[in-house]
Structure formats: structure tokens, C-alpha cells
């Protein structure tokens, strides 16, 4: 995996992990103010969630990198197989 592919894979993993982490400890207020969304969290803690997302995504990226580097996942072979199947149609 070259550096560009590594960055793209990290960003994709980060984005998916962010949507997994966002609901953590999000509780709506008991008495929402008039004009505010009743489902808006009282304290979203986005900074903590962004740091947690970055750490988790870094770990998952490392796992994906090792799987690709060791040959368990060969995305070039997968792409070639998909091209052969497209040309066979």
C-alpha cells in the first residue's frame, strides 16, 4: 500500500468509526429549552470523541495495513478479478 492509499484507507476507517463513536454518552437534556431540538445532546463532548475516533481508527488502520502487507488481503488481485468478470459479460 503506498502513502496515498494508506491515507485514503485511514480516512475511510476514521469516518466509519466516527459514526460509531458519536452516540457514546450522548443523553438529551431532561428539560430542553424552547426552540431547541429535544433530541440534541446536553454535552456532546466532540473533542473527546474525535480523539477516541483517531486512536481507534489508527489501530484498525494498522490491522488493515498488516493484513495487506502480509498478503492476507490482495486488493490488486481482487480488482483484476473484478475486471475479468466485467469483461466476460
Secondary structure in CASP SS format (residue, H / E / C, confidence):
PFRMAT SS
TARGET T0000
AUTHOR 0000-0000-0000
METHOD secondary structure of the structure
MODEL  1
X C 1.00
X C 1.00
X H 1.00
X H 1.00
X H 1.00
X H 1.00
X H 1.00
X H 1.00
X H 1.00
X H 1.00
X H 1.00
X H 1.00
X H 1.00
X H 1.00
X H 1.00
X H 1.00
X H 1.00
X H 1.00
X H 1.00
X H 1.00
X H 1.00
X C 1.00
X C 1.00
X C 1.00
X C 1.00
X C 1.00
X C 1.00
X E 1.00
X C 1.00
X C 1.00
X C 1.00
X C 1.00
X C 1.00
X C 1.00
X C 1.00
X C 1.00
X C 1.00
X C 1.00
X C 1.00
X C 1.00
X E 1.00
X C 1.00
X C 1.00
X C 1.00
X C 1.00
X H 1.00
X H 1.00
X H 1.00
X H 1.00
X H 1.00
X H 1.00
X H 1.00
X H 1.00
X H 1.00
X H 1.00
X H 1.00
X H 1.00
X H 1.00
X H 1.00
X H 1.00
X H 1.00
X H 1.00
X H 1.00
X H 1.00
X H 1.00
X H 1.00
X H 1.00
X H 1.00
X H 1.00
X C 1.00
X C 1.00
X C 1.00
X C 1.00
X C 1.00
X H 1.00
X H 1.00
X H 1.00
X H 1.00
X H 1.00
X H 1.00
X H 1.00
X H 1.00
X H 1.00
X H 1.00
X H 1.00
X H 1.00
X H 1.00
X H 1.00
X C 1.00
END
